[in-house]
Amino acid sequence: MDLRINYLLTIISLLFFLVAYYVGIKKQTWILAGFNEARIRDKDRLARIAGYFFLNSGLFILLNSFIAFPGQEQLIPPLILAYGAGVIIYVNKKLVE
């Protein structure tokens, strides 16, 4: 385990936090690609779910910017993509008309 800071991951996590703020708090759902806003029943719930996704992903990426372990580059992106796919499937099943 290595305790060097990866500044690129830190910047990426800050971008995730920024998107989480705009989507989750300010309810700017137009930022989200792939969702037709006219078909979403509950835009507040979509904003809350997507905001939590970006917040959790940002925290995970920030944590990984401080702690490095072997195989991290192969493990982290698929985990975030799988989490994102789960969120997309949930939103499409529960919130789309």
Backbone atoms as SQL, in Angstrom:
CREATE TABLE atoms (id INTEGER PRIMARY KEY, chain TEXT, resi INTEGER, resn TEXT, atom TEXT, x REAL, y REAL, z REAL);
INSERT INTO atoms VALUES
  (1, 'A', 1, 'MET', 'N', 0.849, -1.175, 0.000),
  (2, 'A', 1, 'MET', 'CA', 0.000, 0.000, 0.000),
  (3, 'A', 1, 'MET', 'C', 0.892, 1.235, 0.000),
  (4, 'A', 2, 'ASP', 'N', 0.560, 2.190, -0.848),
  (5, 'A', 2, 'ASP', 'CA', 1.358, 3.385, -1.037),
  (6, 'A', 2, 'ASP', 'C', 0.533, 4.601, -0.616),
  (7, 'A', 3, 'LEU', 'N', 1.155, 5.555, 0.065),
  (8, 'A', 3, 'LEU', 'CA', 0.427, 6.712, 0.572),
  (9, 'A', 3, 'LEU', 'C', 0.777, 8.006, -0.166),
  (10, 'A', 4, 'ARG', 'N', 1.113, 7.913, -1.443),
  (11, 'A', 4, 'ARG', 'CA', 1.345, 9.117, -2.244),
  (12, 'A', 4, 'ARG', 'C', 0.021, 9.626, -2.794),
  (13, 'A', 5, 'ILE', 'N', -0.091, 10.935, -2.959),
  (14, 'A', 5, 'ILE', 'CA', -1.326, 11.537, -3.450),
  (15, 'A', 5, 'ILE', 'C', -1.321, 11.548, -4.973),
  (16, 'A', 6, 'ASN', 'N', -2.408, 11.061, -5.560),
  (17, 'A', 6, 'ASN', 'CA', -2.597, 11.105, -7.003),
  (18, 'A', 6, 'ASN', 'C', -3.462, 12.337, -7.296),
  (19, 'A', 7, 'TYR', 'N', -2.822, 13.389, -7.788),
  (20, 'A', 7, 'TYR', 'CA', -3.515, 14.663, -7.969),
  (21, 'A', 7, 'TYR', 'C', -4.576, 14.603, -9.068),
  (22, 'A', 8, 'LEU', 'N', -4.368, 13.787, -10.073),
  (23, 'A', 8, 'LEU', 'CA', -5.372, 13.659, -11.129),
  (24, 'A', 8, 'LEU', 'C', -6.674, 13.080, -10.563),
  (25, 'A', 9, 'LEU', 'N', -6.572, 12.049, -9.734),
  (26, 'A', 9, 'LEU', 'CA', -7.776, 11.487, -9.108),
  (27, 'A', 9, 'LEU', 'C', -8.430, 12.487, -8.164),
  (28, 'A', 10, 'THR', 'N', -7.640, 13.310, -7.504),
  (29, 'A', 10, 'THR', 'CA', -8.193, 14.332, -6.620),
  (30, 'A', 10, 'THR', 'C', -9.006, 15.348, -7.424),
  (31, 'A', 11, 'ILE', 'N', -8.495, 15.768, -8.574),
  (32, 'A', 11, 'ILE', 'CA', -9.219, 16.709, -9.429),
  (33, 'A', 11, 'ILE', 'C', -10.496, 16.074, -9.970),
  (34, 'A', 12, 'ILE', 'N', -10.414, 14.801, -10.385),
  (35, 'A', 12, 'ILE', 'CA', -11.601, 14.097, -10.873),
  (36, 'A', 12, 'ILE', 'C', -12.660, 14.008, -9.769),
  (37, 'A', 13, 'SER', 'N', -12.232, 13.714, -8.544),
  (38, 'A', 13, 'SER', 'CA', -13.199, 13.626, -7.445),
  (39, 'A', 13, 'SER', 'C', -13.845, 14.982, -7.175),
  (40, 'A', 14, 'LEU', 'N', -13.087, 16.068, -7.303),
  (41, 'A', 14, 'LEU', 'CA', -13.672, 17.395, -7.121),
  (42, 'A', 14, 'LEU', 'C', -14.713, 17.691, -8.197),
  (43, 'A', 15, 'LEU', 'N', -14.476, 17.230, -9.423),
  (44, 'A', 15, 'LEU', 'CA', -15.476, 17.382, -10.482),
  (45, 'A', 15, 'LEU', 'C', -16.743, 16.586, -10.158),
  (46, 'A', 16, 'PHE', 'N', -16.577, 15.383, -9.614),
  (47, 'A', 16, 'PHE', 'CA', -17.735, 14.586, -9.203),
  (48, 'A', 16, 'PHE', 'C', -18.509, 15.305, -8.099),
  (49, 'A', 17, 'PHE', 'N', -17.798, 15.917, -7.141),
  (50, 'A', 17, 'PHE', 'CA', -18.466, 16.666, -6.072),
  (51, 'A', 17, 'PHE', 'C', -19.226, 17.860, -6.642),
  (52, 'A', 18, 'LEU', 'N', -18.653, 18.539, -7.624),
  (53, 'A', 18, 'LEU', 'CA', -19.301, 19.679, -8.253),
  (54, 'A', 18, 'LEU', 'C', -20.589, 19.248, -8.960),
  (55, 'A', 19, 'VAL', 'N', -20.533, 18.159, -9.702),
  (56, 'A', 19, 'VAL', 'CA', -21.732, 17.648, -10.375),
  (57, 'A', 19, 'VAL', 'C', -22.759, 17.191, -9.342),
  (58, 'A', 20, 'ALA', 'N', -22.308, 16.560, -8.264),
  (59, 'A', 20, 'ALA', 'CA', -23.221, 16.129, -7.198),
  (60, 'A', 20, 'ALA', 'C', -23.946, 17.329, -6.604),
  (61, 'A', 21, 'TYR', 'N', -23.240, 18.425, -6.418),
  (62, 'A', 21, 'TYR', 'CA', -23.865, 19.630, -5.883),
  (63, 'A', 21, 'TYR', 'C', -24.921, 20.179, -6.846),
  (64, 'A', 22, 'TYR', 'N', -24.543, 20.317, -8.115),
  (65, 'A', 22, 'TYR', 'CA', -25.477, 20.904, -9.083),
  (66, 'A', 22, 'TYR', 'C', -26.679, 20.001, -9.346),
  (67, 'A', 23, 'VAL', 'N', -26.477, 18.701, -9.354),
  (68, 'A', 23, 'VAL', 'CA', -27.597, 17.794, -9.620),
  (69, 'A', 23, 'VAL', 'C', -28.397, 17.546, -8.345),
  (70, 'A', 24, 'GLY', 'N', -27.725, 17.204, -7.256),
  (71, 'A', 24, 'GLY', 'CA', -28.418, 16.826, -6.029),
  (72, 'A', 24, 'GLY', 'C', -29.029, 17.979, -5.266),
  (73, 'A', 25, 'ILE', 'N', -28.333, 19.106, -5.190),
  (74, 'A', 25, 'ILE', 'CA', -28.807, 20.242, -4.401),
  (75, 'A', 25, 'ILE', 'C', -29.569, 21.250, -5.261),
  (76, 'A', 26, 'LYS', 'N', -28.980, 21.630, -6.378),
  (77, 'A', 26, 'LYS', 'CA', -29.588, 22.651, -7.238),
  (78, 'A', 26, 'LYS', 'C', -30.606, 22.088, -8.226),
  (79, 'A', 27, 'LYS', 'N', -30.741, 20.757, -8.284),
  (80, 'A', 27, 'LYS', 'CA', -31.729, 20.064, -9.130),
  (81, 'A', 27, 'LYS', 'C', -31.550, 20.363, -10.620),
  (82, 'A', 28, 'GLN', 'N', -30.314, 20.477, -11.064),
  (83, 'A', 28, 'GLN', 'CA', -29.998, 20.722, -12.472),
  (84, 'A', 28, 'GLN', 'C', -29.910, 19.388, -13.208),
  (85, 'A', 29, 'THR', 'N', -31.041, 18.758, -13.448),
  (86, 'A', 29, 'THR', 'CA', -31.047, 17.424, -14.061),
  (87, 'A', 29, 'THR', 'C', -30.713, 17.455, -15.547),
  (88, 'A', 30, 'TRP', 'N', -30.664, 18.624, -16.161),
  (89, 'A', 30, 'TRP', 'CA', -30.293, 18.711, -17.574),
  (90, 'A', 30, 'TRP', 'C', -28.842, 18.290, -17.779),
  (91, 'A', 31, 'ILE', 'N', -28.035, 18.297, -16.710),
  (92, 'A', 31, 'ILE', 'CA', -26.636, 17.883, -16.801),
  (93, 'A', 31, 'ILE', 'C', -26.531, 16.395, -17.121),
  (94, 'A', 32, 'LEU', 'N', -27.510, 15.622, -16.695),
  (95, 'A', 32, 'LEU', 'CA', -27.460, 14.172, -16.854),
  (96, 'A', 32, 'LEU', 'C', -27.734, 13.780, -18.299),
  (97, 'A', 33, 'ALA', 'N', -26.794, 13.134, -18.908),
  (98, 'A', 33, 'ALA', 'CA', -26.959, 12.679, -20.294),
  (99, 'A', 33, 'ALA', 'C', -27.729, 11.361, -20.297),
  (100, 'A', 34, 'GLY', 'N', -28.528, 11.165, -21.305),
  (101, 'A', 34, 'GLY', 'CA', -29.220, 9.891, -21.463),
  (102, 'A', 34, 'GLY', 'C', -30.597, 9.818, -20.843),
  (103, 'A', 35, 'PHE', 'N', -31.036, 10.882, -20.186),
  (104, 'A', 35, 'PHE', 'CA', -32.366, 10.886, -19.599),
  (105, 'A', 35, 'PHE', 'C', -33.226, 11.906, -20.322),
  (106, 'A', 36, 'ASN', 'N', -34.362, 11.471, -20.800),
  (107, 'A', 36, 'ASN', 'CA', -35.326, 12.373, -21.413),
  (108, 'A', 36, 'ASN', 'C', -36.168, 12.948, -20.279),
  (109, 'A', 37, 'GLU', 'N', -35.954, 14.214, -19.970),
  (110, 'A', 37, 'GLU', 'CA', -36.616, 14.827, -18.817),
  (111, 'A', 37, 'GLU', 'C', -38.129, 14.799, -18.916),
  (112, 'A', 38, 'ALA', 'N', -38.661, 14.777, -20.115),
  (113, 'A', 38, 'ALA', 'CA', -40.114, 14.751, -20.278),
  (114, 'A', 38, 'ALA', 'C', -40.706, 13.415, -19.831),
  (115, 'A', 39, 'ARG', 'N', -39.917, 12.355, -19.849),
  (116, 'A', 39, 'ARG', 'CA', -40.426, 11.030, -19.475),
  (117, 'A', 39, 'ARG', 'C', -40.228, 10.694, -17.998),
  (118, 'A', 40, 'ILE', 'N', -39.498, 11.527, -17.255),
  (119, 'A', 40, 'ILE', 'CA', -39.232, 11.269, -15.841),
  (120, 'A', 40, 'ILE', 'C', -40.420, 11.750, -15.015),
  (121, 'A', 41, 'ARG', 'N', -40.950, 10.855, -14.173),
  (122, 'A', 41, 'ARG', 'CA', -42.107, 11.199, -13.339),
  (123, 'A', 41, 'ARG', 'C', -41.735, 12.102, -12.176),
  (124, 'A', 42, 'ASP', 'N', -40.647, 11.787, -11.481),
  (125, 'A', 42, 'ASP', 'CA', -40.268, 12.501, -10.266),
  (126, 'A', 42, 'ASP', 'C', -38.843, 13.044, -10.424),
  (127, 'A', 43, 'LYS', 'N', -38.749, 14.290, -10.871),
  (128, 'A', 43, 'LYS', 'CA', -37.434, 14.887, -11.140),
  (129, 'A', 43, 'LYS', 'C', -36.644, 15.121, -9.857),
  (130, 'A', 44, 'ASP', 'N', -37.341, 15.394, -8.751),
  (131, 'A', 44, 'ASP', 'CA', -36.638, 15.589, -7.484),
  (132, 'A', 44, 'ASP', 'C', -35.974, 14.291, -7.027),
  (133, 'A', 45, 'ARG', 'N', -36.673, 13.194, -7.191),
  (134, 'A', 45, 'ARG', 'CA', -36.100, 11.904, -6.812),
  (135, 'A', 45, 'ARG', 'C', -34.933, 11.538, -7.723),
  (136, 'A', 46, 'LEU', 'N', -35.049, 11.815, -9.018),
  (137, 'A', 46, 'LEU', 'CA', -33.943, 11.588, -9.943),
  (138, 'A', 46, 'LEU', 'C', -32.736, 12.412, -9.525),
  (139, 'A', 47, 'ALA', 'N', -32.954, 13.677, -9.186),
  (140, 'A', 47, 'ALA', 'CA', -31.850, 14.540, -8.772),
  (141, 'A', 47, 'ALA', 'C', -31.202, 14.013, -7.495),
  (142, 'A', 48, 'ARG', 'N', -32.007, 13.555, -6.565),
  (143, 'A', 48, 'ARG', 'CA', -31.479, 13.026, -5.307),
  (144, 'A', 48, 'ARG', 'C', -30.664, 11.753, -5.542),
  (145, 'A', 49, 'ILE', 'N', -31.187, 10.833, -6.343),
  (146, 'A', 49, 'ILE', 'CA', -30.487, 9.571, -6.621),
  (147, 'A', 49, 'ILE', 'C', -29.187, 9.832, -7.369),
  (148, 'A', 50, 'ALA', 'N', -29.238, 10.674, -8.406),
  (149, 'A', 50, 'ALA', 'CA', -28.032, 10.974, -9.182),
  (150, 'A', 50, 'ALA', 'C', -27.027, 11.756, -8.336),
  (151, 'A', 51, 'GLY', 'N', -27.512, 12.663, -7.493),
  (152, 'A', 51, 'GLY', 'CA', -26.621, 13.403, -6.606),
  (153, 'A', 51, 'GLY', 'C', -25.873, 12.492, -5.664),
  (154, 'A', 52, 'TYR', 'N', -26.583, 11.516, -5.090),
  (155, 'A', 52, 'TYR', 'CA', -25.919, 10.546, -4.216),
  (156, 'A', 52, 'TYR', 'C', -24.921, 9.687, -4.988),
  (157, 'A', 53, 'PHE', 'N', -25.255, 9.339, -6.223),
  (158, 'A', 53, 'PHE', 'CA', -24.317, 8.570, -7.036),
  (159, 'A', 53, 'PHE', 'C', -23.019, 9.344, -7.236),
  (160, 'A', 54, 'PHE', 'N', -23.124, 10.607, -7.628),
  (161, 'A', 54, 'PHE', 'CA', -21.915, 11.399, -7.859),
  (162, 'A', 54, 'PHE', 'C', -21.171, 11.674, -6.559),
  (163, 'A', 55, 'LEU', 'N', -21.888, 11.872, -5.464),
  (164, 'A', 55, 'LEU', 'CA', -21.233, 12.091, -4.181),
  (165, 'A', 55, 'LEU', 'C', -20.476, 10.840, -3.735),
  (166, 'A', 56, 'ASN', 'N', -21.132, 9.684, -3.791),
  (167, 'A', 56, 'ASN', 'CA', -20.474, 8.441, -3.388),
  (168, 'A', 56, 'ASN', 'C', -19.290, 8.117, -4.287),
  (169, 'A', 57, 'SER', 'N', -19.447, 8.315, -5.585),
  (170, 'A', 57, 'SER', 'CA', -18.345, 8.055, -6.508),
  (171, 'A', 57, 'SER', 'C', -17.189, 9.012, -6.250),
  (172, 'A', 58, 'GLY', 'N', -17.501, 10.275, -5.996),
  (173, 'A', 58, 'GLY', 'CA', -16.457, 11.253, -5.688),
  (174, 'A', 58, 'GLY', 'C', -15.701, 10.909, -4.421),
  (175, 'A', 59, 'LEU', 'N', -16.427, 10.462, -3.393),
  (176, 'A', 59, 'LEU', 'CA', -15.761, 10.044, -2.154),
  (177, 'A', 59, 'LEU', 'C', -14.867, 8.832, -2.393),
  (178, 'A', 60, 'PHE', 'N', -15.353, 7.884, -3.180),
  (179, 'A', 60, 'PHE', 'CA', -14.580, 6.684, -3.493),
  (180, 'A', 60, 'PHE', 'C', -13.317, 7.044, -4.270),
  (181, 'A', 61, 'ILE', 'N', -13.440, 7.927, -5.251),
  (182, 'A', 61, 'ILE', 'CA', -12.283, 8.342, -6.043),
  (183, 'A', 61, 'ILE', 'C', -11.311, 9.148, -5.182),
  (184, 'A', 62, 'LEU', 'N', -11.832, 10.017, -4.315),
  (185, 'A', 62, 'LEU', 'CA', -10.966, 10.792, -3.432),
  (186, 'A', 62, 'LEU', 'C', -10.188, 9.882, -2.490),
  (187, 'A', 63, 'LEU', 'N', -10.846, 8.896, -1.932),
  (188, 'A', 63, 'LEU', 'CA', -10.170, 7.937, -1.069),
  (189, 'A', 63, 'LEU', 'C', -9.067, 7.218, -1.829),
  (190, 'A', 64, 'ASN', 'N', -9.345, 6.845, -3.069),
  (191, 'A', 64, 'ASN', 'CA', -8.353, 6.152, -3.873),
  (192, 'A', 64, 'ASN', 'C', -7.237, 7.065, -4.361),
  (193, 'A', 65, 'SER', 'N', -7.419, 8.374, -4.274),
  (194, 'A', 65, 'SER', 'CA', -6.328, 9.277, -4.641),
  (195, 'A', 65, 'SER', 'C', -5.275, 9.338, -3.537),
  (196, 'A', 66, 'PHE', 'N', -5.645, 8.966, -2.316),
  (197, 'A', 66, 'PHE', 'CA', -4.703, 8.974, -1.202),
  (198, 'A', 66, 'PHE', 'C', -4.112, 7.601, -0.916),
  (199, 'A', 67, 'ILE', 'N', -4.846, 6.548, -1.211),
  (200, 'A', 67, 'ILE', 'CA', -4.389, 5.190, -0.919),
  (201, 'A', 67, 'ILE', 'C', -4.278, 4.427, -2.227),
  (202, 'A', 68, 'ALA', 'N', -3.097, 3.926, -2.504),
  (203, 'A', 68, 'ALA', 'CA', -2.876, 3.154, -3.731),
  (204, 'A', 68, 'ALA', 'C', -2.567, 1.712, -3.347),
  (205, 'A', 69, 'PHE', 'N', -3.065, 0.794, -4.146),
  (206, 'A', 69, 'PHE', 'CA', -2.772, -0.620, -3.933),
  (207, 'A', 69, 'PHE', 'C', -2.590, -1.283, -5.287),
  (208, 'A', 70, 'PRO', 'N', -1.936, -2.431, -5.324),
  (209, 'A', 70, 'PRO', 'CA', -1.692, -3.103, -6.609),
  (210, 'A', 70, 'PRO', 'C', -3.004, -3.478, -7.307),
  (211, 'A', 71, 'GLY', 'N', -3.092, -3.179, -8.594),
  (212, 'A', 71, 'GLY', 'CA', -4.280, -3.502, -9.367),
  (213, 'A', 71, 'GLY', 'C', -5.387, -2.477, -9.281),
  (214, 'A', 72, 'GLN', 'N', -5.112, -1.358, -8.661),
  (215, 'A', 72, 'GLN', 'CA', -6.131, -0.321, -8.471),
  (216, 'A', 72, 'GLN', 'C', -6.657, 0.202, -9.799),
  (217, 'A', 73, 'GLU', 'N', -5.790, 0.368, -10.777),
  (218, 'A', 73, 'GLU', 'CA', -6.198, 0.919, -12.064),
  (219, 'A', 73, 'GLU', 'C', -7.158, 0.000, -12.802),
  (220, 'A', 74, 'GLN', 'N', -7.084, -1.304, -12.554),
  (221, 'A', 74, 'GLN', 'CA', -7.973, -2.253, -13.201),
  (222, 'A', 74, 'GLN', 'C', -9.258, -2.476, -12.411),
  (223, 'A', 75, 'LEU', 'N', -9.277, -2.149, -11.145),
  (224, 'A', 75, 'LEU', 'CA', -10.422, -2.443, -10.290),
  (225, 'A', 75, 'LEU', 'C', -11.400, -1.273, -10.154),
  (226, 'A', 76, 'ILE', 'N', -10.907, -0.068, -9.982),
  (227, 'A', 76, 'ILE', 'CA', -11.746, 1.073, -9.643),
  (228, 'A', 76, 'ILE', 'C', -12.719, 1.456, -10.765),
  (229, 'A', 77, 'PRO', 'N', -12.265, 1.649, -12.019),
  (230, 'A', 77, 'PRO', 'CA', -13.229, 2.040, -13.067),
  (231, 'A', 77, 'PRO', 'C', -14.383, 1.056, -13.251),
  (232, 'A', 78, 'PRO', 'N', -14.146, -0.265, -13.285),
  (233, 'A', 78, 'PRO', 'CA', -15.299, -1.168, -13.421),
  (234, 'A', 78, 'PRO', 'C', -16.268, -1.097, -12.237),
  (235, 'A', 79, 'LEU', 'N', -15.750, -0.869, -11.038),
  (236, 'A', 79, 'LEU', 'CA', -16.640, -0.752, -9.882),
  (237, 'A', 79, 'LEU', 'C', -17.553, 0.464, -10.004),
  (238, 'A', 80, 'ILE', 'N', -17.000, 1.590, -10.411),
  (239, 'A', 80, 'ILE', 'CA', -17.808, 2.803, -10.562),
  (240, 'A', 80, 'ILE', 'C', -18.797, 2.637, -11.711),
  (241, 'A', 81, 'LEU', 'N', -18.359, 2.016, -12.804),
  (242, 'A', 81, 'LEU', 'CA', -19.267, 1.779, -13.932),
  (243, 'A', 81, 'LEU', 'C', -20.402, 0.835, -13.546),
  (244, 'A', 82, 'ALA', 'N', -20.100, -0.205, -12.768),
  (245, 'A', 82, 'ALA', 'CA', -21.148, -1.132, -12.333),
  (246, 'A', 82, 'ALA', 'C', -22.144, -0.427, -11.413),
  (247, 'A', 83, 'TYR', 'N', -21.642, 0.402, -10.519),
  (248, 'A', 83, 'TYR', 'CA', -22.510, 1.176, -9.631),
  (249, 'A', 83, 'TYR', 'C', -23.387, 2.120, -10.461),
  (250, 'A', 84, 'GLY', 'N', -22.801, 2.788, -11.448),
  (251, 'A', 84, 'GLY', 'CA', -23.547, 3.685, -12.325),
  (252, 'A', 84, 'GLY', 'C', -24.598, 2.948, -13.139),
  (253, 'A', 85, 'ALA', 'N', -24.242, 1.757, -13.631),
  (254, 'A', 85, 'ALA', 'CA', -25.210, 0.955, -14.387),
  (255, 'A', 85, 'ALA', 'C', -26.383, 0.555, -13.495),
  (256, 'A', 86, 'GLY', 'N', -26.099, 0.223, -12.256),
  (257, 'A', 86, 'GLY', 'CA', -27.171, -0.105, -11.316),
  (258, 'A', 86, 'GLY', 'C', -28.092, 1.071, -11.069),
  (259, 'A', 87, 'VAL', 'N', -27.522, 2.262, -10.951),
  (260, 'A', 87, 'VAL', 'CA', -28.329, 3.471, -10.757),
  (261, 'A', 87, 'VAL', 'C', -29.187, 3.733, -11.993),
  (262, 'A', 88, 'ILE', 'N', -28.610, 3.598, -13.176),
  (263, 'A', 88, 'ILE', 'CA', -29.354, 3.831, -14.420),
  (264, 'A', 88, 'ILE', 'C', -30.502, 2.839, -14.561),
  (265, 'A', 89, 'ILE', 'N', -30.241, 1.576, -14.266),
  (266, 'A', 89, 'ILE', 'CA', -31.305, 0.559, -14.344),
  (267, 'A', 89, 'ILE', 'C', -32.407, 0.871, -13.349),
  (268, 'A', 90, 'TYR', 'N', -32.040, 1.239, -12.121),
  (269, 'A', 90, 'TYR', 'CA', -33.040, 1.568, -11.111),
  (270, 'A', 90, 'TYR', 'C', -33.902, 2.752, -11.550),
  (271, 'A', 91, 'VAL', 'N', -33.259, 3.807, -12.046),
  (272, 'A', 91, 'VAL', 'CA', -34.005, 4.995, -12.472),
  (273, 'A', 91, 'VAL', 'C', -34.932, 4.658, -13.631),
  (274, 'A', 92, 'ASN', 'N', -34.459, 3.888, -14.588),
  (275, 'A', 92, 'ASN', 'CA', -35.287, 3.536, -15.736),
  (276, 'A', 92, 'ASN', 'C', -36.473, 2.632, -15.343),
  (277, 'A', 93, 'LYS', 'N', -36.310, 1.798, -14.353),
  (278, 'A', 93, 'LYS', 'CA', -37.401, 0.929, -13.888),
  (279, 'A', 93, 'LYS', 'C', -38.417, 1.679, -13.025),
  (280, 'A', 94, 'LYS', 'N', -37.940, 2.592, -12.182),
  (281, 'A', 94, 'LYS', 'CA', -38.817, 3.212, -11.181),
  (282, 'A', 94, 'LYS', 'C', -39.321, 4.607, -11.560),
  (283, 'A', 95, 'LEU', 'N', -38.566, 5.359, -12.349),
  (284, 'A', 95, 'LEU', 'CA', -38.915, 6.761, -12.546),
  (285, 'A', 95, 'LEU', 'C', -39.365, 7.113, -13.953),
  (286, 'A', 96, 'VAL', 'N', -39.158, 6.234, -14.917),
  (287, 'A', 96, 'VAL', 'CA', -39.527, 6.551, -16.299),
  (288, 'A', 96, 'VAL', 'C', -40.942, 6.065, -16.540),
  (289, 'A', 97, 'GLU', 'N', -41.730, 6.889, -17.219),
  (290, 'A', 97, 'GLU', 'CA', -43.125, 6.545, -17.513),
  (291, 'A', 97, 'GLU', 'C', -43.222, 5.402, -18.463);
